[in-house]
């Protein structure tokens, strides 16, 4: 595995007159809730994402606006920046700005205007995309890099934005989302070792099949609290295992037989998911090298069952959506992607079956839940970048 570098060449804001930047959303092919447990994950960046236009100002303010949100705000340079729920989506770029200042960057006055093609609340990491594109763009636009340097390393950027999520937003996520957004590569998944913070690219060749995104349209209202709850449960299970197995440094290093150490049913099932999911990631990497999509699909189905029964992060809407997809002709496999409690699923579907699949899944989902899902093809794209004139 390797540490990929991102080329961020600082160019003074005002001299270049700002710029337009893009950061993708991401899907996770398999390996859910393993990043904060030190395991392996297999995400991929999308061609959908967040575009940021940065324009210099001549006063002492930074304005934050979005094409998809009515809420906007303006801050004065030099004022203290703190998390405030009333700031809604602006908390993500504000957190980045606050942490950049703490790192020693001198942030200039500017307008930050965001446009997104990611479905709202879909679990495709729009928050990570906003964080990464904001950090990348501001670093690119200012004179003085951080005293710690390393601004050209994708891992630095991912770690920095993870800190924003953990410390400013208060969600105890792992590094997968920010890592995927920073270091995505077209037509490749990223196998990330979240313990060693290393990665390698895994080519994805779908041939006669397509990767579909199934947006449940179910708001992910519980995600922050439940994410932190699952992390705390995993930490509790790890402490119990370490009483007799001190060499186990994270939950993904535990073995199946270590489950016998856990008398609590909830901790047992949470740990069972973590251990088995990590094994599924390893198996997926093997079968993808041989383009064995059928086995990959079965592993996706097994992952979904584990998330439903052992990790309990799916719910009626996601269960209905995924199980209907799995039972529909032409689908090799389907699973929820992202933190859970709503959001999106992914499915591998034969090109000839997409229209029928879309109709049947949509009708059954509406019949059971009363909601209208949205289904569309997903392309795997590159990570954060400055857009060229031809890309605009």
C-alpha positions as CSV (number, residue, x, y, z in Angstrom):
1,X,0.0,0.0,0.0
2,X,1.2,3.6,-0.6
3,X,0.6,7.1,0.5
4,X,-0.6,9.1,-2.5
5,X,0.3,12.8,-2.9
6,X,-2.0,15.5,-4.0
7,X,-0.4,18.4,-5.9
8,X,-1.5,21.6,-4.2
9,X,0.6,24.5,-5.5
10,X,-0.2,27.6,-3.4
11,X,-1.3,30.5,-5.5
12,X,-2.2,33.8,-3.8
13,X,-5.9,34.6,-3.8
14,X,-6.4,37.9,-5.5
15,X,-3.5,37.4,-8.0
16,X,-5.3,34.4,-9.6
17,X,-8.8,35.8,-8.9
18,X,-10.1,32.7,-7.0
19,X,-11.0,29.5,-8.7
20,X,-13.5,26.6,-9.0
21,X,-12.8,23.3,-7.2
22,X,-14.6,20.0,-7.0
23,X,-14.7,17.2,-4.4
24,X,-16.7,14.0,-5.0
25,X,-19.1,12.1,-2.9
26,X,-18.3,8.5,-2.2
27,X,-19.9,5.1,-2.0
28,X,-18.5,2.3,0.2
29,X,-18.6,-1.0,-1.7
30,X,-18.1,-3.0,1.5
31,X,-16.6,-2.6,4.9
32,X,-19.2,-0.6,6.9
33,X,-18.3,0.9,10.3
34,X,-14.8,-0.6,10.1
35,X,-12.7,2.6,9.7
36,X,-13.0,3.6,13.4
37,X,-12.3,0.0,14.3
38,X,-8.9,-0.1,12.5
39,X,-10.1,-2.4,9.7
40,X,-10.2,-2.5,5.9
41,X,-12.7,-0.6,3.8
42,X,-13.3,-0.5,0.1
43,X,-14.9,2.9,-0.9
44,X,-14.8,4.6,-4.3
45,X,-15.2,8.3,-5.3
46,X,-18.1,9.4,-7.5
47,X,-18.5,11.8,-10.4
48,X,-21.2,13.4,-8.3
49,X,-20.0,15.8,-5.7
50,X,-19.6,19.4,-4.5
51,X,-18.3,22.3,-6.5
52,X,-16.8,25.3,-4.7
53,X,-16.3,28.7,-6.4
54,X,-14.0,30.9,-4.4
55,X,-13.9,34.7,-5.1
56,X,-11.7,37.3,-3.4
57,X,-13.2,40.1,-1.4
58,X,-11.7,43.5,-0.5
59,X,-13.2,43.7,3.0
60,X,-12.6,41.7,6.1
61,X,-15.3,39.0,5.7
62,X,-15.9,35.4,4.5
63,X,-19.3,34.7,3.1
64,X,-20.7,31.1,2.8
65,X,-23.5,30.5,0.4
66,X,-25.0,27.4,-1.3
67,X,-27.2,26.8,-4.4
68,X,-29.0,24.0,-2.6
69,X,-29.6,25.7,0.8
70,X,-31.4,28.9,1.6
71,X,-29.3,29.5,4.8
72,X,-26.2,31.6,4.3
73,X,-23.8,33.3,6.7
74,X,-21.0,35.8,6.9
75,X,-18.2,35.9,9.4
76,X,-15.6,38.6,10.3
77,X,-12.0,37.6,10.0
78,X,-10.5,37.5,13.5
79,X,-13.8,36.5,15.2
80,X,-13.8,33.3,17.2
81,X,-15.5,30.4,15.3
82,X,-17.5,27.9,17.2
83,X,-19.9,25.2,16.4
84,X,-23.5,26.4,16.4
85,X,-26.4,24.2,15.3
86,X,-28.1,27.3,13.9
87,X,-25.4,27.5,11.3
88,X,-26.7,24.3,9.7
89,X,-24.5,23.1,6.7
90,X,-22.1,26.1,7.2
91,X,-20.7,24.4,10.3
92,X,-18.6,22.1,8.0
93,X,-16.7,24.9,6.1
94,X,-16.6,27.0,9.3
95,X,-14.9,24.1,11.1
96,X,-12.4,23.8,8.3
97,X,-11.6,27.5,8.5
98,X,-11.3,27.4,12.3
99,X,-8.9,24.5,12.1
100,X,-6.8,26.0,9.3
101,X,-6.3,29.1,11.4
102,X,-5.3,26.9,14.3
103,X,-2.7,25.3,12.0
104,X,-1.2,28.6,11.2
105,X,-2.8,29.5,7.9
106,X,-3.8,33.2,7.3
107,X,-7.2,32.9,5.7
108,X,-8.1,35.8,3.3
109,X,-11.4,37.5,2.8
110,X,-13.4,35.7,0.2
111,X,-16.8,34.4,-1.0
112,X,-17.3,30.7,-0.9
113,X,-20.2,29.4,-3.1
114,X,-21.1,25.7,-3.0
115,X,-23.1,23.7,-5.6
116,X,-23.9,20.1,-5.1
117,X,-25.1,17.2,-7.3
118,X,-25.3,14.8,-4.4
119,X,-28.7,13.8,-3.2
120,X,-29.5,15.6,0.1
121,X,-29.0,13.4,3.2
122,X,-28.2,10.4,1.1
123,X,-25.2,9.1,3.0
124,X,-22.8,9.7,0.0
125,X,-20.5,11.9,2.2
126,X,-21.6,15.3,1.2
127,X,-20.2,16.6,4.5
128,X,-16.7,15.1,3.8
129,X,-16.9,16.6,0.3
130,X,-17.6,20.0,1.7
131,X,-14.8,19.7,4.2
132,X,-12.2,18.5,1.8
133,X,-13.0,20.9,-1.1
134,X,-12.9,23.8,1.4
135,X,-9.6,22.9,2.8
136,X,-8.1,22.1,-0.6
137,X,-9.3,25.3,-2.2
138,X,-8.2,27.6,0.7
139,X,-4.8,26.0,0.9
140,X,-4.4,26.4,-2.8
141,X,-5.4,30.1,-2.7
142,X,-3.2,31.4,0.2
143,X,0.4,32.5,0.5
144,X,1.6,30.8,3.7
145,X,1.3,27.0,4.2
146,X,1.0,25.5,7.6
147,X,4.1,25.3,9.8
148,X,3.5,21.5,9.7
149,X,3.8,21.5,5.9
150,X,2.8,18.4,4.0
151,X,-0.1,20.2,2.3
152,X,0.5,18.1,-0.8
153,X,-0.2,14.8,0.8
154,X,-3.7,13.4,0.5
155,X,-3.4,11.6,3.8
156,X,-2.6,14.9,5.5
157,X,-5.7,16.5,3.9
158,X,-7.9,13.5,4.9
159,X,-6.6,13.5,8.5
160,X,-7.1,17.2,8.8
161,X,-10.7,17.0,7.7
162,X,-11.4,14.0,9.9
163,X,-10.3,16.2,12.9
164,X,-12.8,18.8,11.8
165,X,-15.6,16.2,11.8
166,X,-14.5,14.8,15.2
167,X,-13.6,17.9,17.1
168,X,-15.7,20.7,15.6
169,X,-18.8,18.8,14.4
170,X,-18.7,16.2,17.1
171,X,-19.2,13.1,15.0
172,X,-16.7,10.4,16.0
173,X,-16.3,9.1,12.4
174,X,-13.3,7.3,11.1
175,X,-11.2,8.5,8.2
176,X,-12.8,6.6,5.3
177,X,-15.0,9.4,3.9
178,X,-12.3,12.1,3.9
179,X,-9.7,9.6,2.5
180,X,-12.0,8.6,-0.4
181,X,-12.8,12.1,-1.3
182,X,-9.2,13.3,-1.2
183,X,-7.6,10.3,-3.0
184,X,-10.3,8.9,-5.3
185,X,-9.3,7.5,-8.7
186,X,-11.4,7.0,-11.8
187,X,-12.5,3.4,-12.3
188,X,-10.9,2.3,-9.1
189,X,-12.0,1.5,-5.6
190,X,-9.6,2.3,-2.7
191,X,-8.6,-0.5,-0.3
192,X,-7.8,1.5,2.8
193,X,-6.1,0.0,5.8
194,X,-7.5,2.3,8.5
195,X,-5.1,1.1,11.2
196,X,-1.9,1.8,9.2
197,X,-3.4,4.6,7.1
198,X,-2.2,3.1,3.8
199,X,-4.1,2.3,0.7
200,X,-4.0,0.7,-2.7
201,X,-6.2,1.1,-5.8
202,X,-8.4,-1.9,-6.9
203,X,-9.6,-1.7,-10.5
204,X,-13.3,-2.1,-10.9
205,X,-14.4,-3.7,-14.2
206,X,-18.2,-4.1,-14.3
207,X,-18.4,-5.2,-18.0
208,X,-22.0,-6.1,-18.6
209,X,-23.1,-4.8,-15.2
210,X,-23.7,-1.3,-13.7
211,X,-23.4,0.0,-10.2
212,X,-26.7,1.6,-9.3
213,X,-27.3,4.0,-6.4
214,X,-30.6,3.5,-4.7
215,X,-31.6,6.7,-2.7
216,X,-34.1,5.8,-0.1
217,X,-35.2,9.4,0.5
218,X,-35.2,8.5,4.2
219,X,-33.7,11.4,6.2
220,X,-30.7,10.2,8.3
221,X,-31.8,12.0,11.4
222,X,-30.2,9.5,13.9
223,X,-26.9,9.2,12.2
224,X,-24.8,11.4,14.5
225,X,-26.0,10.0,17.8
226,X,-26.1,6.4,16.6
227,X,-22.7,6.6,15.0
228,X,-21.2,7.7,18.3
229,X,-23.2,5.0,20.1
230,X,-21.9,2.2,17.9
231,X,-18.3,3.5,18.3
232,X,-18.7,3.5,22.1
233,X,-20.1,-0.1,22.0
234,X,-17.1,-1.2,19.9
235,X,-14.7,0.4,22.4
236,X,-16.4,-1.3,25.3
237,X,-16.1,-4.7,23.5
238,X,-12.5,-4.1,22.8
239,X,-11.7,-3.4,26.4
240,X,-13.3,-6.6,27.5
241,X,-11.3,-8.6,24.9
242,X,-8.1,-6.9,25.9
243,X,-8.4,-8.1,29.5
244,X,-7.2,-11.5,28.3
245,X,-5.9,-10.6,24.8
246,X,-3.7,-7.4,25.4
247,X,-2.1,-7.7,22.0
248,X,-5.4,-6.9,20.2
249,X,-5.0,-3.2,19.6
250,X,-8.3,-2.7,17.7
251,X,-11.5,-4.6,17.2
252,X,-10.7,-5.7,13.6
253,X,-7.7,-7.6,15.0
254,X,-9.9,-9.8,17.1
255,X,-10.6,-13.3,16.0
256,X,-13.9,-15.2,15.8
257,X,-13.1,-17.2,18.9
258,X,-12.7,-14.0,20.9
259,X,-16.5,-13.6,20.7
260,X,-16.7,-16.2,23.5
261,X,-15.3,-13.5,25.8
262,X,-18.3,-11.3,25.4
263,X,-21.3,-12.2,27.6
264,X,-23.3,-9.1,26.6
265,X,-25.5,-9.9,23.6
266,X,-25.3,-6.4,22.1
267,X,-21.5,-6.2,22.3
268,X,-21.3,-9.8,20.9
269,X,-23.3,-8.9,17.8
270,X,-21.5,-5.6,17.2
271,X,-18.2,-7.4,17.4
272,X,-19.4,-10.3,15.2
273,X,-20.3,-7.7,12.5
274,X,-16.9,-6.0,12.7
275,X,-14.9,-9.2,12.5
276,X,-16.9,-10.8,9.8
277,X,-17.1,-7.6,7.7
278,X,-13.4,-7.2,7.8
279,X,-13.0,-10.8,6.4
280,X,-15.6,-9.9,3.7
281,X,-13.5,-7.0,2.6
282,X,-10.4,-9.2,2.2
283,X,-12.5,-11.7,0.2
284,X,-13.9,-9.0,-2.1
285,X,-10.5,-7.8,-3.0
286,X,-9.5,-11.3,-4.0
287,X,-12.6,-11.9,-6.2
288,X,-12.4,-8.5,-7.8
289,X,-8.9,-9.3,-9.1
290,X,-10.5,-12.1,-11.1
291,X,-13.6,-10.0,-11.9
292,X,-15.8,-12.5,-10.1
293,X,-18.8,-10.2,-9.8
294,X,-21.2,-13.0,-8.8
295,X,-19.2,-13.8,-5.6
296,X,-18.8,-10.1,-5.0
297,X,-22.5,-9.7,-5.1
298,X,-23.0,-12.5,-2.6
299,X,-20.6,-10.9,-0.3
300,X,-22.5,-7.6,-0.6
301,X,-25.7,-9.5,0.4
302,X,-23.9,-11.0,3.4
303,X,-22.7,-7.6,4.5
304,X,-26.3,-6.3,4.4
305,X,-27.5,-9.1,6.6
306,X,-24.8,-8.4,9.1
307,X,-25.6,-4.7,9.2
308,X,-29.3,-5.5,9.7
309,X,-29.1,-8.2,12.3
310,X,-25.8,-7.7,14.1
311,X,-24.9,-4.0,13.8
312,X,-28.6,-2.8,13.6
313,X,-28.1,0.2,11.4
314,X,-30.6,-0.3,8.6
315,X,-34.3,0.1,9.4
316,X,-37.5,-0.6,7.6
317,X,-36.9,1.6,4.6
318,X,-33.4,0.3,3.9
319,X,-34.3,-3.3,4.5
320,X,-37.2,-3.0,2.1
321,X,-35.2,-1.3,-0.6
322,X,-32.2,-3.7,-0.4
323,X,-34.1,-6.9,0.0
324,X,-36.4,-6.0,-2.9
325,X,-33.3,-5.2,-5.0
326,X,-31.7,-8.5,-4.1
327,X,-34.8,-10.5,-5.2
328,X,-35.1,-8.7,-8.5
329,X,-33.9,-10.4,-11.7
330,X,-30.6,-9.2,-13.0
331,X,-29.2,-8.1,-9.6
332,X,-26.1,-9.8,-8.4
333,X,-26.1,-8.2,-5.0
334,X,-27.1,-5.1,-3.0
335,X,-26.3,-3.5,0.3
336,X,-26.7,-0.3,2.2
337,X,-23.7,2.1,1.9
338,X,-22.7,4.7,4.5
339,X,-23.4,5.1,8.2
340,X,-26.9,3.8,8.1
341,X,-30.4,4.8,9.4
342,X,-31.5,5.9,5.9
343,X,-29.5,7.2,3.0
344,X,-28.5,5.1,0.0
345,X,-27.9,1.5,-1.0
346,X,-25.9,0.2,-4.0
347,X,-26.7,-2.7,-6.3
348,X,-24.9,-4.5,-9.1
349,X,-27.4,-4.9,-11.9
350,X,-27.1,-6.2,-15.5
351,X,-27.4,-3.5,-18.1
352,X,-30.3,-5.3,-19.8
353,X,-32.3,-5.4,-16.5
354,X,-31.9,-1.8,-15.3
355,X,-35.3,-0.5,-16.6
356,X,-37.2,-3.4,-15.2
357,X,-35.2,-3.4,-12.0
358,X,-35.9,0.3,-11.5
359,X,-39.6,-0.1,-12.0
360,X,-40.1,-3.1,-9.8
361,X,-37.9,-1.9,-6.9
362,X,-39.5,1.6,-7.0
363,X,-43.1,0.2,-7.0
364,X,-42.5,-2.2,-4.1
365,X,-40.6,0.3,-2.1
366,X,-43.4,2.9,-2.4
367,X,-46.0,0.2,-1.6
368,X,-44.3,-0.7,1.7
369,X,-42.9,2.6,2.9
370,X,-45.0,5.3,1.1
371,X,-41.7,6.9,0.0
372,X,-40.4,7.4,-3.6
373,X,-36.9,6.2,-4.0
374,X,-34.6,7.4,-6.8
375,X,-32.3,5.0,-8.7
376,X,-29.5,6.1,-11.0
377,X,-26.2,4.8,-12.4
378,X,-23.0,5.5,-10.5
379,X,-19.7,6.3,-12.2
380,X,-16.4,6.1,-10.3
381,X,-14.4,9.2,-10.6
382,X,-11.3,11.1,-9.3
383,X,-10.8,12.9,-6.0
384,X,-10.7,16.6,-5.1
385,X,-9.2,18.9,-7.7
386,X,-9.1,22.3,-9.2
387,X,-11.4,22.4,-12.2
388,X,-10.1,23.4,-15.6
389,X,-12.0,25.8,-17.8
390,X,-13.3,22.8,-19.9
391,X,-14.7,21.2,-16.8
392,X,-16.9,24.1,-15.8
